[in-house]
């Protein structure tokens, strides 16, 4: 059984361009995400899935410089990008992490994977019912579920965001992991300049003591300094996915071939 993590990354963010290469304590945001995902006890390999457009060659160079494997695929069809990455690297289970989560807790990644394997699920996450802070999002799904979605997903939102087809299809066994306390109102993801300001403060306070600082350590810091949380508290969760739903349309899938 082979479990790989695929981290999607590109430079063309409309809200904060180039965010994955921004600095956090001497490393890029993307490197911080990779370090945390690599700390998982279950993950066999970490692959960066970026695009074929010219500006994303900077991501390819970063990966080459640090010995990180990378796949370049479709800019907008992220589902296709994930499927091709998983197929080429021989994944049985795929952990999906996005590059805007530089504070993802490795222990949460492991808890979701462990639950997925014990339940023999097609798809497991901690987002079917949102109880974790935004930025602690983890999804894991089987390769066969991903292939099914790649072959059958027809909506632009299903192609851009990878897992909606699986999550909304009753044929799949879905499992959710809930947090002991509802912290879904907390925003720890990187989409805007306010998010970057907030995350930099967290790293300045916690990184030197423990580079893989936990969710609990972040909560403790915020409880001690509640003013930190007000920096980005007014930004809507899942803003990008909601925009995709508003602009949703059917695609012509004739070009999707069996592989």
KEKE-3310 file (N, C-alpha, C; in steps of 0.2 Angstrom, whole numbers, plus 5000, padded with zeros to 4 digits):
npx = (5004:5003:5005:5003:5006:4999:5003:4995:5001:5003:5008:4999:4989:4974:4971:4982:4995:5009:5010:5014:5028:5032:5041:5043:5050:5063:5061:5052:5034:5029:5039:5038:5025:5028:5038:5030:5021:5029:5032:5023:5018:5013:5014:5021:5028:5030:5023:5024:5011:5010:5008:5008:5011:5022:5026:5026:5037:5046:5042:5045:5059:5062:5058:5067:5079:5078:5077:5064:5050:5040:5026:5020:5005:4988:4982:4969:4961:4962:4958:4962:4976:4979:4975:4983:4996:4995:4993:5005:5014:5011:5001:4991:4983:4978:4984:4977:4983:4983:4993:4992:4992:5002:5003:4998:4995:5005:5001:4987:4985:4990:4980:4969:4972:4974:4961:4954:4960:4957:4943:4941:4938:4932:4934:4940:4940:4943:4933:4920:4911:4913:4924:4937:4950:4951:4963:4968:4965:4962:4962:4959:4959:4955:4964:4956:4944:4947:4950:4938:4931:4939:4936:4922:4917:4909:4907:4913:4917:4919:4931:4940:4942:4945:4939:4925:4916:4917:4914:4900:4894:4884:4888:4901:4910:4910:4919:4921:4931:4930:4933:4937:4932:4923:4931:4929:4928:4940:4953:4967:4973:4981:4977:4976:4983:4981:4980:4993:5000:4995:4999:5013:5016:5012:5022:5033:5032:5032:5039:5054:5055:5049:5049:5038:5026:5011:4993:4987:4997:4996:4983:4984:4993:4985:4975:4982:4986:4974:4972:4979:4971:4962:4966:4964:4950:4939:4938:4930:4927:4932:4931:4936:4930:4917:4915:4918:4907:4897:4900:4898:4898:4894:4905:4913:4917:4923:4936:4942:4951:4953:4965)
npy = (4994:5011:5027:5043:5061:5074:5090:5104:5118:5134:5150:5159:5165:5174:5182:5184:5186:5175:5169:5156:5157:5166:5173:5164:5164:5162:5152:5147:5148:5137:5127:5127:5120:5108:5103:5100:5091:5081:5076:5067:5051:5042:5044:5041:5047:5064:5075:5088:5096:5106:5119:5120:5132:5146:5155:5146:5139:5144:5137:5124:5125:5128:5116:5107:5111:5107:5094:5089:5080:5084:5087:5094:5100:5103:5120:5124:5113:5105:5093:5084:5086:5081:5067:5063:5065:5056:5044:5042:5042:5030:5029:5022:5027:5044:5059:5075:5090:5108:5121:5133:5131:5133:5130:5118:5104:5091:5080:5080:5077:5064:5058:5059:5051:5038:5036:5034:5023:5013:5013:5009:5018:5027:5040:5051:5065:5080:5090:5088:5091:5106:5108:5111:5123:5134:5130:5119:5109:5092:5080:5063:5050:5036:5029:5024:5030:5043:5041:5038:5050:5058:5053:5056:5068:5083:5096:5113:5117:5105:5100:5110:5110:5097:5087:5088:5081:5068:5070:5073:5062:5048:5035:5033:5029:5039:5047:5057:5067:5074:5089:5090:5102:5115:5124:5131:5144:5150:5156:5151:5150:5154:5167:5180:5197:5200:5188:5183:5192:5189:5175:5176:5182:5172:5162:5170:5169:5156:5147:5146:5139:5127:5120:5113:5117:5114:5113:5115:5123:5135:5139:5141:5152:5162:5163:5169:5181:5188:5199:5196:5187:5195:5201:5195:5191:5194:5188:5178:5160:5147:5155:5154:5142:5144:5155:5148:5139:5149:5152:5141:5128:5117:5105:5100:5084:5076:5075:5068:5054:5036:5030)
npz = (5000:4995:5001:4996:4997:4989:4985:4980:4970:4964:4956:4952:4960:4962:4973:4981:4974:4970:4982:4988:4987:4996:5011:5026:5040:5034:5025:5011:5009:5003:5006:5020:5021:5015:5024:5035:5030:5027:5039:5043:5049:5041:5027:5012:5001:4995:4984:4973:4964:4951:4938:4920:4915:4912:4922:4933:4933:4942:4954:4950:4949:4963:4969:4962:4967:4980:4980:4978:4972:4957:4948:4932:4926:4920:4921:4926:4927:4940:4945:4935:4936:4948:4946:4936:4943:4954:4947:4939:4949:4956:4967:4980:4989:4991:4999:5001:5001:5002:4996:5003:5017:5028:5041:5044:5054:5058:5066:5065:5051:5052:5060:5052:5041:5048:5053:5040:5035:5045:5044:5031:5020:5006:5005:5016:5028:5037:5034:5030:5039:5045:5058:5062:5063:5048:5037:5043:5035:5029:5017:5012:5000:4990:4976:4966:4968:4965:4952:4947:4949:4940:4928:4927:4932:4928:4930:4931:4944:4950:4943:4946:4960:4964:4974:4975:4967:4972:4986:4985:4980:4982:4980:4986:5000:5013:5026:5041:5051:5067:5076:5094:5099:5092:5081:5069:5066:5066:5057:5048:5036:5020:5010:5008:5010:5023:5030:5028:5036:5048:5049:5049:5061:5070:5067:5070:5084:5088:5080:5082:5094:5091:5076:5070:5076:5085:5083:5095:5101:5094:5097:5110:5110:5104:5113:5123:5117:5110:5101:5090:5082:5076:5065:5053:5053:5047:5034:5023:5024:5013:5002:4988:4983:4984:4975:4963:4963:4961:4948:4941:4928:4915:4907:4892:4891:4881:4879:4889:4892:4893:4905)
capx = (5000:5007:5001:5007:5003:5000:5002:4994:5004:5004:5009:4994:4983:4971:4970:4989:5000:5015:5010:5018:5035:5033:5045:5041:5056:5069:5059:5046:5028:5028:5044:5035:5020:5031:5041:5025:5018:5034:5033:5018:5021:5010:5015:5027:5031:5027:5024:5021:5007:5010:5005:5013:5012:5029:5028:5026:5044:5049:5040:5048:5066:5062:5058:5073:5084:5077:5075:5057:5047:5035:5022:5017:4999:4983:4981:4962:4958:4966:4957:4966:4982:4979:4974:4990:5001:4993:4994:5012:5018:5009:4997:4985:4979:4981:4982:4977:4985:4984:5000:4990:4991:5008:5002:4995:4997:5006:4997:4980:4986:4990:4974:4964:4974:4973:4954:4953:4962:4953:4936:4941:4933:4934:4936:4940:4943:4940:4930:4913:4908:4919:4925:4944:4952:4953:4970:4970:4961:4966:4958:4963:4955:4958:4966:4950:4939:4950:4950:4931:4930:4942:4932:4915:4916:4908:4906:4920:4919:4922:4937:4945:4943:4947:4935:4917:4912:4917:4910:4893:4891:4882:4891:4907:4910:4913:4920:4923:4934:4928:4938:4934:4929:4921:4935:4928:4928:4947:4956:4974:4975:4984:4974:4976:4989:4980:4982:5000:5002:4993:5003:5020:5016:5012:5028:5038:5031:5032:5044:5060:5054:5046:5047:5032:5022:5005:4987:4986:5001:4993:4977:4987:4996:4980:4972:4986:4986:4968:4972:4982:4966:4957:4970:4960:4944:4933:4938:4925:4930:4931:4929:4937:4926:4910:4916:4917:4900:4893:4901:4898:4895:4895:4911:4913:4922:4925:4944:4945:4952:4955:4972)
capy = (5000:5017:5033:5049:5067:5079:5097:5108:5124:5138:5157:5164:5167:5181:5186:5186:5183:5172:5168:5150:5158:5171:5170:5162:5162:5160:5147:5149:5145:5130:5123:5125:5115:5102:5100:5098:5085:5075:5074:5062:5044:5037:5046:5038:5052:5071:5077:5095:5097:5113:5119:5120:5139:5149:5158:5141:5136:5145:5132:5118:5126:5127:5108:5104:5114:5104:5087:5087:5078:5088:5086:5100:5099:5108:5125:5125:5106:5102:5086:5081:5087:5076:5061:5061:5064:5050:5038:5042:5040:5024:5030:5018:5032:5051:5064:5081:5096:5114:5125:5139:5129:5132:5129:5111:5100:5084:5075:5080:5073:5056:5056:5058:5045:5032:5035:5032:5016:5009:5013:5007:5022:5029:5047:5054:5072:5084:5096:5087:5095:5110:5110:5112:5130:5134:5129:5113:5104:5086:5075:5057:5046:5030:5030:5022:5036:5049:5040:5038:5057:5061:5051:5057:5075:5087:5103:5116:5117:5098:5100:5115:5109:5090:5082:5089:5075:5062:5071:5074:5056:5043:5029:5033:5029:5045:5047:5063:5067:5081:5092:5090:5109:5118:5130:5132:5151:5152:5157:5150:5149:5160:5169:5187:5200:5200:5181:5183:5196:5184:5169:5178:5183:5165:5159:5173:5168:5149:5143:5145:5134:5121:5122:5109:5119:5111:5117:5117:5129:5141:5141:5144:5159:5166:5164:5174:5187:5188:5204:5193:5184:5200:5204:5192:5188:5196:5185:5172:5154:5144:5160:5152:5137:5148:5158:5143:5137:5154:5153:5134:5127:5110:5105:5095:5080:5071:5074:5064:5047:5031:5029)
capz = (5000:4995:5002:4994:4998:4983:4987:4974:4971:4958:4958:4949:4964:4961:4979:4984:4969:4972:4990:4990:4988:5002:5016:5033:5044:5030:5020:5007:5012:5001:5010:5026:5020:5013:5030:5039:5027:5027:5046:5044:5050:5036:5020:5009:4997:4994:4977:4971:4958:4948:4931:4914:4913:4912:4929:4938:4933:4949:4958:4948:4951:4970:4970:4960:4971:4986:4979:4979:4965:4955:4941:4929:4922:4919:4926:4929:4929:4945:4946:4930:4938:4954:4944:4933:4947:4957:4942:4937:4955:4959:4973:4982:4993:4990:5004:4997:5005:4998:4998:5007:5024:5031:5049:5045:5060:5056:5070:5062:5045:5053:5063:5047:5038:5052:5053:5034:5034:5049:5041:5024:5017:4999:5006:5023:5029:5043:5032:5028:5044:5047:5065:5063:5060:5041:5037:5045:5031:5027:5014:5009:4996:4986:4969:4962:4969:4961:4944:4945:4948:4935:4922:4927:4934:4922:4932:4932:4951:4952:4940:4949:4967:4965:4978:4976:4964:4977:4992:4983:4976:4987:4979:4989:5008:5016:5034:5043:5058:5070:5082:5100:5100:5086:5080:5062:5065:5066:5050:5048:5029:5017:5004:5007:5014:5031:5032:5028:5042:5054:5050:5051:5068:5073:5066:5074:5091:5089:5075:5084:5099:5088:5069:5069:5081:5084:5083:5102:5103:5091:5101:5117:5109:5102:5119:5127:5113:5106:5096:5084:5078:5073:5059:5047:5056:5043:5028:5022:5023:5007:4997:4981:4981:4984:4969:4958:4963:4958:4941:4938:4921:4912:4903:4887:4893:4876:4878:4894:4889:4898:4906)
cpx = (5004:5003:5005:5003:5004:4998:5001:4997:5004:5005:5004:4988:4980:4971:4977:4994:5006:5016:5014:5025:5037:5037:5042:5047:5062:5068:5053:5040:5027:5033:5041:5030:5023:5035:5036:5022:5023:5035:5027:5021:5018:5012:5022:5031:5027:5028:5020:5017:5006:5007:5010:5014:5019:5030:5029:5033:5048:5048:5044:5056:5066:5062:5064:5079:5084:5076:5068:5054:5041:5032:5019:5011:4994:4983:4975:4959:4963:4965:4961:4973:4984:4979:4981:4995:5001:4995:5001:5016:5016:5005:4992:4980:4982:4979:4982:4978:4986:4990:4998:4989:4998:5009:4999:4999:4999:5002:4990:4980:4986:4984:4969:4966:4973:4965:4952:4954:4958:4946:4936:4937:4936:4937:4935:4943:4940:4936:4923:4909:4913:4919:4932:4945:4953:4960:4973:4966:4965:4960:4962:4958:4958:4959:4959:4945:4941:4949:4942:4929:4933:4938:4925:4913:4915:4907:4913:4922:4922:4929:4942:4946:4944:4942:4928:4913:4912:4913:4902:4890:4890:4885:4898:4906:4914:4914:4923:4926:4933:4933:4934:4930:4928:4926:4935:4928:4935:4950:4964:4977:4978:4981:4975:4982:4987:4981:4989:5003:5001:4998:5010:5021:5016:5019:5034:5038:5033:5037:5050:5060:5053:5044:5040:5027:5015:4999:4986:4991:4999:4987:4979:4990:4990:4976:4975:4986:4980:4968:4975:4976:4962:4960:4966:4954:4938:4933:4934:4929:4928:4928:4930:4932:4919:4910:4915:4910:4895:4894:4901:4895:4897:4901:4909:4918:4924:4933:4946:4945:4954:4962:4973)
cpy = (5006:5023:5039:5055:5071:5086:5101:5115:5128:5146:5161:5165:5174:5185:5188:5182:5181:5170:5162:5151:5164:5168:5169:5160:5159:5154:5150:5146:5138:5125:5122:5120:5109:5099:5097:5091:5079:5073:5069:5055:5040:5038:5044:5043:5059:5073:5084:5094:5104:5113:5120:5127:5141:5151:5152:5137:5138:5140:5125:5119:5125:5119:5105:5105:5110:5097:5084:5085:5082:5086:5092:5098:5104:5114:5125:5118:5103:5095:5082:5080:5081:5069:5059:5060:5057:5043:5037:5040:5034:5024:5025:5023:5039:5056:5071:5087:5102:5118:5131:5137:5128:5131:5122:5107:5093:5078:5074:5076:5066:5054:5054:5052:5038:5031:5032:5025:5011:5008:5010:5011:5024:5036:5048:5061:5074:5090:5094:5090:5099:5111:5112:5120:5129:5135:5123:5107:5099:5082:5069:5053:5041:5032:5029:5027:5042:5047:5040:5046:5060:5059:5054:5064:5079:5094:5107:5116:5110:5097:5104:5113:5101:5085:5083:5083:5069:5064:5072:5068:5051:5036:5028:5033:5035:5045:5054:5063:5074:5083:5091:5096:5112:5125:5132:5140:5154:5151:5157:5148:5155:5161:5176:5190:5200:5193:5180:5186:5192:5178:5171:5179:5177:5162:5163:5171:5160:5145:5141:5139:5127:5122:5118:5111:5116:5116:5119:5123:5135:5143:5144:5151:5164:5168:5169:5181:5188:5193:5201:5190:5189:5203:5201:5189:5189:5193:5179:5165:5151:5149:5158:5147:5140:5152:5153:5140:5142:5154:5146:5133:5120:5110:5100:5090:5075:5070:5070:5056:5042:5030:5024)
cpz = (5000:4996:5000:4995:4992:4986:4981:4975:4964:4960:4956:4954:4963:4967:4982:4979:4972:4979:4992:4990:4993:5007:5023:5036:5040:5025:5017:5011:5010:5005:5017:5026:5019:5020:5034:5037:5028:5034:5048:5045:5045:5029:5017:5004:4997:4987:4976:4964:4956:4941:4926:4912:4915:4919:4934:4938:4939:4954:4957:4950:4959:4972:4968:4964:4978:4986:4980:4972:4964:4948:4939:4925:4921:4924:4930:4930:4934:4947:4941:4933:4944:4951:4940:4937:4951:4953:4941:4943:4959:4966:4974:4985:4992:4996:5000:5002:5000:5001:5002:5014:5027:5038:5050:5050:5058:5059:5067:5055:5047:5056:5057:5043:5042:5052:5046:5033:5038:5047:5034:5020:5010:5000:5013:5024:5035:5041:5030:5033:5047:5055:5067:5060:5052:5041:5040:5041:5028:5023:5012:5005:4992:4979:4964:4963:4965:4954:4942:4944:4942:4928:4921:4929:4928:4924:4933:4940:4953:4949:4944:4956:4969:4968:4978:4973:4969:4983:4991:4980:4981:4986:4983:4997:5010:5024:5035:5050:5061:5075:5088:5102:5093:5085:5072:5061:5064:5059:5050:5041:5026:5010:5002:5011:5021:5033:5033:5034:5048:5055:5051:5058:5072:5072:5070:5082:5092:5086:5079:5090:5096:5081:5067:5074:5080:5084:5090:5104:5100:5095:5107:5116:5107:5108:5123:5123:5108:5100:5089:5079:5074:5067:5053:5048:5051:5036:5028:5021:5017:5001:4990:4979:4980:4977:4963:4957:4959:4950:4937:4932:4919:4907:4898:4889:4888:4876:4884:4892:4894:4899:4911)
residu = (UNK:UNK:UNK:UNK:UNK:UNK:UNK:UNK:UNK:UNK:UNK:UNK:UNK:UNK:UNK:UNK:UNK:UNK:UNK:UNK:UNK:UNK:UNK:UNK:UNK:UNK:UNK:UNK:UNK:UNK:UNK:UNK:UNK:UNK:UNK:UNK:UNK:UNK:UNK:UNK:UNK:UNK:UNK:UNK:UNK:UNK:UNK:UNK:UNK:UNK:UNK:UNK:UNK:UNK:UNK:UNK:UNK:UNK:UNK:UNK:UNK:UNK:UNK:UNK:UNK:UNK:UNK:UNK:UNK:UNK:UNK:UNK:UNK:UNK:UNK:UNK:UNK:UNK:UNK:UNK:UNK:UNK:UNK:UNK:UNK:UNK:UNK:UNK:UNK:UNK:UNK:UNK:UNK:UNK:UNK:UNK:UNK:UNK:UNK:UNK:UNK:UNK:UNK:UNK:UNK:UNK:UNK:UNK:UNK:UNK:UNK:UNK:UNK:UNK:UNK:UNK:UNK:UNK:UNK:UNK:UNK:UNK:UNK:UNK:UNK:UNK:UNK:UNK:UNK:UNK:UNK:UNK:UNK:UNK:UNK:UNK:UNK:UNK:UNK:UNK:UNK:UNK:UNK:UNK:UNK:UNK:UNK:UNK:UNK:UNK:UNK:UNK:UNK:UNK:UNK:UNK:UNK:UNK:UNK:UNK:UNK:UNK:UNK:UNK:UNK:UNK:UNK:UNK:UNK:UNK:UNK:UNK:UNK:UNK:UNK:UNK:UNK:UNK:UNK:UNK:UNK:UNK:UNK:UNK:UNK:UNK:UNK:UNK:UNK:UNK:UNK:UNK:UNK:UNK:UNK:UNK:UNK:UNK:UNK:UNK:UNK:UNK:UNK:UNK:UNK:UNK:UNK:UNK:UNK:UNK:UNK:UNK:UNK:UNK:UNK:UNK:UNK:UNK:UNK:UNK:UNK:UNK:UNK:UNK:UNK:UNK:UNK:UNK:UNK:UNK:UNK:UNK:UNK:UNK:UNK:UNK:UNK:UNK:UNK:UNK:UNK:UNK:UNK:UNK:UNK:UNK:UNK:UNK:UNK:UNK:UNK:UNK:UNK:UNK:UNK:UNK:UNK:UNK:UNK)
# end
